[in-house]
Amino acid sequence: MSPRARRPLRTRLALGLTALVAIALTVIGAATGHFLRTFLLERLDEQLVQAATQAVSRPFGRLDGLAVGTLLLETDRTGRVTEPPVVVVPADEARGRATLSAADVRALAAVRRPPEDVDLSTLGGYRVLGATNPDGDRVVVGLPLEPVAQTVRRLWLVEVLTFLPALLALAVLGAMLIRRELRPLERVSAAARRVSALPLSSGRVALDERVAVEDEGTEVGELAGAVNGMLGHVATSLEARAATEERLRRFVADASHELRTPLAAIRGYAELFRRAGDTHPDDLARAMARVEDEARRMGVLVDDLLLLARLDQGRPLRRAPVDLALLAADAAADSQAAAPNQTVLLDIPPHPAFVTGDADRLRQVLANLLANARVHTPPGTTVQVCVEEADHEVVVSVTDDGPGLPAGLRERAFERFTRADDSRARDRGGSGLGLSIVAAVISAHDGRVSLDSRPGRTRVDVRLPAADAAQPSRAAYDDSRETASSSTSARLQNANRTNGRPASTSS
């Protein structure tokens, strides 16, 4: 890992900010010095033009009105120096002629317009300009560059003395500001460390850790809000996982209990057959009948479990037009025949109520609903089966006037192995998978199922999307439906007549 990556974020931000400001100040200082030197050179050029004008308008060596340090050099038409150079000195000092080397003289003699810089070995840097006097001789006028350089150096010194303390103060104050602004990130990090220390893999864990959000409009506030949302999602997932594990444990326990009873019966009768099969033929027949009954019941339970497993895996069901009104009529007739001590009322529309689905599974749904109403209600209960269409849906309702479900059972009525009788007595129903199969099958058909129960009235509603009733073989279908409905009506009337009740069907 590089040293840069090991530095904290606040340190890198402070160093980066300081470096950027230092670069900006350096650029500002260099630009200011450059523009100041350019400005001073322009002023110096103006003074140089004025000095050259004065020098060519009067005899060489007359220095009245010239600036301190002005250099004069005169050459004839051939370029030969006619007079030694003259340098103007301060007024309280004697004026004198400068001593220049031959190279300096040649450099000055070669100067033409415009003004240019010449570095003299004895006098230093000069800004010089060449001009011609009325006699045709060339006069070279120069002004020293040292005042310009000295002014620029003073500017740079002022900038250094000003910028360095400002940069140091900015670095300190910037580090403090960055640390203050990043303090919420430290709280996010601390919350993440506390969450990572929780035993999330050990079952149900209360994940109440959250990060305080001070300002939702900032990036740090948005990060804290996102972390809180993530923690809430994790908490919800943990609760769902714990609930799923609890349901799975209960499912395994209930399935084991349901399978253990028929297996124990089969083993018992097999033992009876082994011991007394030759000496008691009657016991043998009874034992084999009981083995067949228990195996059949165990097969039904296994089939139900396999059906739920297939539905959980999302395996597709058959899709075909199904008339729920016809299925409801058949289911009502079957239920009336199975429970002659109850009254089954049927209310179906005069026309088909088509849905798209698996006819066998939907028939199983209606059979399970009526079986629950039949098993968990006392004799004399009235059960009503109603089919109606509303809002592009087909609604099948099964209502009874029995005692209703206990309050603690209503919320989990559609869970697997939910039984009204915790003692698991065999005379009070099956394995507790009936309503769970109803919910799974209806969900696979993109429908909904609901339960409303109170003393004296329990109603289960099944809602499925309505299908297009205009089928290709509508006429033939209507004929078969009329025949089936007549048969169903006759079966209900015969069952009710046998039990001394009036006919209970309408269509």
C-alpha distance (Angstrom), angle and dihedral (degrees) to the residues before:
residue distance angle dihedral
M1 . . .
S2 3.81 . .
P3 3.83 119.9 .
R4 3.81 88.7 -116.3
A5 3.81 91.8 57.0
R6 3.81 90.8 50.7
R7 3.80 93.2 57.2
P8 3.81 117.2 96.1
L9 3.79 117.0 -105.1
R10 3.81 93.4 -113.7
T11 3.84 90.5 53.8
R12 3.79 92.1 50.1
L13 3.80 91.3 47.3
A14 3.81 92.2 49.7
L15 3.81 92.5 47.4
G16 3.77 92.0 45.5
L17 3.81 92.3 49.2
T18 3.81 91.6 47.8
A19 3.80 91.9 48.4
L20 3.81 92.2 49.6
V21 3.81 92.0 49.3
A22 3.83 91.1 46.4
I23 3.81 90.1 52.5
A24 3.80 90.7 47.1
L25 3.83 92.4 49.7
T26 3.81 91.2 47.2
V27 3.79 91.1 52.2
I28 3.81 91.2 46.3
G29 3.82 91.6 49.3
A30 3.80 93.8 47.5
A31 3.81 92.1 46.7
T32 3.82 91.6 47.9
G33 3.81 91.8 49.8
H34 3.81 91.6 47.4
F35 3.79 94.5 49.7
L36 3.81 91.9 44.2
R37 3.83 91.3 51.9
T38 3.81 90.2 47.3
F39 3.79 90.7 50.5
L40 3.80 92.7 47.8
L41 3.81 91.5 48.2
E42 3.79 90.1 52.3
R43 3.82 89.5 52.5
L44 3.80 89.7 46.2
D45 3.81 90.9 51.2
E46 3.79 89.7 52.9
Q47 3.80 90.6 51.8
L48 3.81 89.4 45.8
V49 3.81 92.3 54.2
Q50 3.79 90.1 49.4
A51 3.82 91.3 49.3
A52 3.80 91.7 48.2
T53 3.81 90.7 50.7
Q54 3.80 90.6 52.9
A55 3.82 93.0 44.2
V56 3.84 95.6 53.9
S57 3.80 93.7 44.8
R58 3.82 95.8 61.0
P59 3.79 140.5 34.9
F60 3.79 117.4 -66.6
G61 3.78 113.4 -93.5
R62 3.77 97.1 31.5
L63 3.77 101.4 125.7
D64 3.79 104.2 174.8
G65 3.83 111.8 138.9
L66 3.77 95.8 10.0
A67 3.80 121.1 130.8
V68 3.77 123.2 -105.7
G69 3.81 111.3 -84.1
T70 3.82 95.6 21.5
L71 3.83 111.8 158.4
L72 3.84 121.8 -149.5
L73 3.80 127.0 -169.7
E74 3.82 125.7 173.5
T75 3.82 127.0 -162.6
D76 3.78 131.4 177.8
R77 3.78 126.7 -123.3
T78 3.79 90.5 -80.2
G79 3.82 93.1 53.2
R80 3.82 95.0 -107.3
V81 3.79 114.4 144.3
T82 3.78 107.2 -114.9
E83 3.75 99.1 -178.5
P84 3.80 132.2 28.5
P85 3.81 113.8 -107.8
V86 3.78 117.9 -87.8
V87 3.82 123.8 -147.1
V88 3.81 120.7 -164.6
V89 3.82 112.3 -134.6
P90 3.81 130.5 -170.8
A91 3.79 116.5 -62.9
D92 3.78 95.5 -110.8
E93 3.80 91.1 56.4
A94 3.76 129.7 67.0
R95 3.73 117.6 -93.8
G96 3.75 113.7 -119.8
R97 3.71 146.2 173.1
A98 3.78 118.4 -102.0
T99 3.74 123.4 -123.1
L100 3.79 109.6 -130.6
S101 3.74 130.9 179.8
A102 3.76 121.3 -115.7
A103 3.79 90.0 -107.5
D104 3.81 91.1 53.3
V105 3.81 90.7 49.7
R106 3.79 92.2 50.0
A107 3.78 90.4 48.6
L108 3.81 91.3 51.3
A109 3.78 93.2 45.4
A110 3.79 90.7 55.0
V111 3.80 94.4 56.1
R112 3.80 117.1 115.7
R113 3.77 132.9 165.6
P114 3.04 133.8 -30.8
P115 3.80 107.8 53.0
E116 3.78 115.6 -94.4
D117 3.79 139.3 179.3
V118 3.79 120.2 -102.4
D119 3.79 124.5 -173.1
L120 3.84 108.5 -144.3
S121 3.78 118.4 -162.2
T122 3.79 95.3 -137.2
L123 3.81 103.3 28.9
G124 3.80 103.0 33.0
G125 3.80 125.7 -136.8
Y126 3.81 119.0 -1.3
R127 3.78 135.4 179.8
V128 3.84 104.9 -137.7
L129 3.79 136.7 -173.7
G130 3.79 130.9 -171.2
A131 3.82 123.6 -139.8
T132 3.85 137.7 167.0
N133 3.81 122.6 -122.7
P134 3.85 124.8 -146.0
D135 3.81 90.7 -93.4
G136 3.81 91.2 60.1
D137 3.78 94.6 -109.5
R138 3.80 119.6 131.4
V139 3.78 119.2 -119.1
V140 3.83 119.9 -162.8
V141 3.81 114.3 -156.0
G142 3.82 122.1 -169.0
L143 3.80 138.1 -179.1
P144 3.81 123.8 -162.0
L145 3.82 119.5 -102.6
E146 3.78 94.2 -153.2
P147 3.85 95.2 93.2
V148 3.81 89.6 54.0
A149 3.80 92.6 47.6
Q150 3.80 91.1 45.3
T151 3.82 91.8 52.1
V152 3.81 91.6 49.1
R153 3.83 91.3 48.2
R154 3.79 90.4 51.2
L155 3.81 89.4 50.9
W156 3.81 90.9 51.6
L157 3.79 90.8 48.1
V158 3.80 90.9 51.1
E159 3.79 90.5 48.3
V160 3.81 92.5 50.0
L161 3.81 92.3 47.6
T162 3.81 89.7 47.7
F163 3.78 102.0 38.4
L164 3.82 98.5 46.6
P165 3.84 96.3 58.1
A166 3.81 89.6 41.7
L167 3.81 90.3 50.8
L168 3.79 91.7 48.0
A169 3.81 92.0 48.6
L170 3.79 90.2 47.1
A171 3.80 91.3 51.3
V172 3.82 92.4 51.1
L173 3.81 96.0 42.6
G174 3.80 91.5 42.1
A175 3.80 91.6 52.4
M176 3.80 90.2 50.2
L177 3.80 92.1 47.8
I178 3.81 93.0 46.9
R179 3.80 90.9 48.7
R180 3.80 90.9 51.0
E181 3.81 93.6 47.0
L182 3.81 92.4 47.1
R183 3.79 94.4 48.6
P184 3.85 91.0 96.6
L185 3.81 87.4 57.8
E186 3.79 88.3 57.9
R187 3.81 88.6 54.4
V188 3.82 89.7 50.2
S189 3.80 89.9 50.2
A190 3.80 92.0 47.7
A191 3.81 91.3 50.1
A192 3.82 90.2 49.3
R193 3.82 90.4 51.5
R194 3.79 91.2 50.0
V195 3.81 91.2 49.5
S196 3.81 91.5 48.0
A197 3.80 88.8 54.5
L198 3.82 92.7 56.5
P199 3.82 117.6 101.8
L200 3.81 94.1 -118.6
S201 3.81 92.3 163.0
S202 3.79 94.6 58.5
G203 3.78 100.4 83.1
R204 3.79 124.1 -98.0
V205 3.80 111.3 21.2
A206 3.82 125.5 174.9
L207 3.82 105.1 -130.6
D208 3.80 102.3 -167.0
E209 3.82 96.9 146.2
R210 3.82 113.7 126.0
V211 3.81 137.0 164.7
A212 3.80 120.2 -121.3
V213 3.83 110.4 -117.0
E214 3.81 110.3 -148.5
D215 3.81 100.9 172.6
E216 3.80 119.0 13.0
G217 3.80 91.7 -169.5
T218 3.81 95.0 68.0
E219 3.79 128.1 78.0
V220 3.79 90.7 -114.0
G221 3.80 89.9 50.6
E222 3.80 90.6 50.4
L223 3.81 89.4 49.7
A224 3.80 91.4 50.8
G225 3.80 90.2 48.6
A226 3.81 90.8 49.1
V227 3.82 90.8 49.8
N228 3.81 90.3 49.6
G229 3.79 89.8 50.2
M230 3.80 90.3 49.8
L231 3.81 91.6 48.8
G232 3.79 90.1 49.4
H233 3.80 90.4 50.4
V234 3.81 90.7 48.5
A235 3.81 90.7 49.0
T236 3.80 90.8 50.5
S237 3.80 90.8 47.6
L238 3.80 91.2 49.6
E239 3.78 91.1 50.5
A240 3.80 90.9 48.0
R241 3.79 90.9 47.8
A242 3.80 91.9 49.2
A243 3.81 90.3 48.3
T244 3.82 90.4 48.2
E245 3.79 91.7 49.7
E246 3.78 90.2 48.5
R247 3.81 91.1 50.3
L248 3.80 90.1 46.9
R249 3.80 92.1 51.6
R250 3.79 90.7 47.9
F251 3.81 90.2 45.6
V252 3.80 92.5 52.1
A253 3.80 91.6 46.3
D254 3.81 93.1 48.1
A255 3.80 93.3 44.5
S256 3.79 90.5 49.1
H257 3.79 90.7 49.4
E258 3.80 92.7 47.5
L259 3.81 92.5 49.6
R260 3.79 94.9 41.6
T261 3.82 94.3 63.7
P262 3.83 97.9 56.3
L263 3.80 91.0 40.0
A264 3.80 90.3 52.8
A265 3.81 90.1 49.2
I266 3.79 91.8 49.3
R267 3.80 91.5 49.6
G268 3.80 90.6 48.4
Y269 3.77 95.1 50.9
A270 3.79 90.8 43.4
E271 3.80 88.2 54.5
L272 3.80 89.4 48.7
F273 3.79 89.9 50.7
R274 3.80 91.5 49.6
R275 3.78 93.9 50.8
A276 3.80 102.1 37.9
G277 3.76 105.3 18.2
D278 3.82 94.8 113.2
T279 3.79 100.6 36.6
H280 3.84 100.8 42.2
P281 3.81 111.4 38.8
D282 3.80 91.9 172.4
D283 3.80 90.9 57.4
L284 3.78 88.5 48.7
A285 3.81 92.7 57.1
R286 3.79 91.4 45.9
A287 3.81 91.4 47.8
M288 3.79 93.0 50.4
A289 3.81 91.3 48.0
R290 3.79 90.5 51.9
V291 3.80 91.6 47.4
E292 3.79 89.3 52.8
D293 3.81 91.4 48.7
E294 3.80 93.8 49.9
A295 3.81 91.8 44.5
R296 3.77 90.2 50.4
R297 3.80 91.6 50.0
M298 3.80 90.9 47.2
G299 3.81 89.4 49.0
V300 3.81 90.5 53.2
L301 3.80 90.1 51.2
V302 3.80 92.3 48.5
D303 3.81 90.7 47.5
D304 3.80 90.4 52.4
L305 3.79 91.3 49.4
L306 3.79 91.3 49.0
L307 3.79 90.6 49.2
L308 3.80 91.1 52.7
A309 3.80 90.8 46.8
R310 3.81 91.4 52.2
L311 3.78 91.7 48.4
D312 3.82 90.6 48.5
Q313 3.80 89.2 53.1
G314 3.80 89.9 53.7
R315 3.78 95.7 -119.6
P316 3.81 110.1 173.9
L317 3.78 120.0 -106.1
R318 3.75 126.5 -144.2
R319 3.77 113.5 -82.9
A320 3.78 119.5 -148.8
P321 3.82 137.3 128.3
V322 3.81 109.8 -78.6
D323 3.80 126.8 -173.3
L324 3.80 104.9 -139.5
A325 3.78 91.0 -170.7
L326 3.79 90.5 61.0
L327 3.82 92.3 45.5
A328 3.80 90.2 49.5
A329 3.81 91.4 51.3
D330 3.80 91.7 51.2
A331 3.80 92.6 46.2
A332 3.82 91.6 49.2
A333 3.80 91.5 51.3
D334 3.79 91.7 48.2
S335 3.79 91.8 49.1
Q336 3.80 92.3 48.9
A337 3.77 90.0 51.7
A338 3.80 91.9 48.7
A339 3.83 93.9 47.8
P340 3.80 109.8 32.6
N341 3.82 90.3 168.5
Q342 3.84 91.0 67.5
T343 3.79 131.4 67.4
V344 3.81 117.4 -124.8
L345 3.81 116.6 -162.8
L346 3.80 119.8 -165.3
D347 3.80 125.3 -158.4
I348 3.80 114.5 177.0
P349 3.83 131.2 155.1
P350 3.82 119.8 -102.4
H351 3.81 90.7 -117.7
P352 3.80 130.4 57.7
A353 3.81 117.9 -81.7
F354 3.79 100.5 -147.6
V355 3.79 125.9 -162.5
T356 3.80 129.4 166.5
G357 3.77 113.1 -115.7
D358 3.78 151.3 84.2
A359 3.79 109.5 -44.5
D360 3.83 94.4 -157.8
R361 3.81 93.2 52.1
L362 3.79 93.5 45.0
R363 3.80 89.3 49.2
Q364 3.81 87.4 52.4
V365 3.81 89.7 51.8
L366 3.81 92.3 55.3
A367 3.78 91.9 43.4
N368 3.82 91.3 52.6
L369 3.79 92.9 48.6
L370 3.79 93.0 50.7
A371 3.81 91.3 42.9
N372 3.81 90.1 55.8
A373 3.80 90.9 48.7
R374 3.80 89.6 47.5
V375 3.81 98.2 46.6
H376 3.80 101.1 39.5
T377 3.80 99.0 45.8
P378 3.81 128.6 72.7
P379 3.82 124.2 -111.4
G380 3.80 114.4 -76.0
T381 3.81 93.6 37.8
T382 3.78 116.8 143.9
V383 3.81 116.1 -134.4
Q384 3.80 119.7 -167.1
V385 3.81 123.6 -161.9
C386 3.79 113.7 -163.2
V387 3.82 130.5 -178.6
E388 3.79 120.9 -170.1
E389 3.81 139.7 154.9
A390 3.80 122.9 -126.3
D391 3.83 134.3 158.5
H392 3.81 94.7 -5.1
E393 3.79 90.5 -51.3
V394 3.77 135.4 108.0
V395 3.81 111.2 -135.8
V396 3.79 121.0 -160.0
S397 3.80 114.3 -172.0
V398 3.79 129.0 -174.0
T399 3.80 112.8 -164.2
D400 3.81 129.8 179.0
D401 3.80 133.8 178.1
G402 3.79 94.2 -136.2
P403 3.82 127.6 127.6
G404 3.82 93.7 -79.7
L405 3.78 131.0 -133.4
P406 3.81 123.3 -56.4
A407 3.80 113.9 -100.8
G408 3.81 94.0 -113.1
L409 3.80 91.7 52.0
R410 3.80 99.9 52.6
E411 3.82 96.0 74.8
R412 3.81 93.9 52.0
A413 3.79 99.5 32.7
F414 3.82 91.7 117.7
E415 3.80 95.0 48.2
R416 3.77 118.9 106.6
F417 3.81 119.9 -90.6
T418 3.79 91.4 10.2
R419 3.79 107.2 155.2
A420 3.76 131.0 179.8
D421 3.79 89.0 -143.3
D422 3.82 111.2 58.9
S423 3.79 90.4 -168.6
R424 3.83 88.4 69.5
A425 3.78 92.1 -134.3
R426 3.79 109.9 -178.9
D427 3.77 93.8 -136.8
R428 3.81 91.1 64.1
G429 3.77 99.5 62.5
G430 3.76 143.7 -71.3
S431 3.75 134.6 -60.7
G432 3.81 99.6 -49.9
L433 3.82 95.0 -107.5
G434 3.80 98.8 108.9
L435 3.80 101.0 94.2
S436 3.80 92.5 35.7
I437 3.81 88.7 57.4
V438 3.81 88.9 48.0
A439 3.81 91.3 53.3
A440 3.82 93.6 45.1
V441 3.81 95.0 47.9
I442 3.80 93.8 46.1
S443 3.82 90.8 47.4
A444 3.82 89.2 51.8
H445 3.83 87.3 54.7
D446 3.84 91.2 52.2
G447 3.79 90.4 -109.3
R448 3.79 137.8 124.2
V449 3.78 134.6 -125.0
S450 3.80 126.6 -161.6
L451 3.79 136.6 -179.0
D452 3.79 129.7 -148.8
S453 3.78 116.0 -179.6
R454 3.77 135.8 170.3
P455 3.78 133.9 145.1
G456 3.78 108.5 -62.8
R457 3.81 96.7 13.7
T458 3.79 134.4 56.1
R459 3.79 120.5 172.1
V460 3.79 130.3 -178.1
D461 3.82 116.8 -167.8
V462 3.80 123.0 -161.2
R463 3.80 115.7 -167.1
L464 3.80 122.0 -168.3
P465 3.82 130.7 173.2
A466 3.78 110.2 -96.8
A467 3.82 117.3 -117.6
D468 3.78 129.7 -144.8
A469 3.80 106.7 -78.2
A470 3.81 93.2 -158.2
Q471 3.80 97.9 95.0
P472 3.83 122.9 171.6
S473 3.82 94.0 -115.6
R474 3.79 95.4 40.5
A475 3.82 95.9 137.8
A476 3.79 94.3 50.6
Y477 3.78 89.7 44.3
D478 3.79 92.2 52.0
D479 3.83 90.0 51.8
S480 3.80 93.0 51.3
R481 3.79 90.9 44.6
E482 3.80 91.7 51.4
T483 3.79 90.3 50.8
A484 3.83 92.3 47.1
S485 3.80 92.3 45.9
S486 3.81 91.1 50.8
S487 3.81 89.8 50.8
T488 3.80 91.1 48.6
S489 3.79 92.4 48.8
A490 3.79 90.5 50.4
R491 3.80 91.1 50.3
L492 3.79 92.4 50.7
Q493 3.79 92.9 45.9
N494 3.80 92.0 48.6
A495 3.82 91.7 49.1
N496 3.79 93.0 48.5
R497 3.80 92.7 43.7
T498 3.78 89.6 52.7
N499 3.79 90.3 54.2
G500 3.77 94.6 45.0
R501 3.85 96.1 -105.8
P502 3.80 129.9 124.2
A503 3.77 120.8 -106.3
S504 3.81 111.9 -75.8
T505 3.77 109.3 -162.4
S506 3.78 134.5 100.9
S507 3.78 128.8 175.5
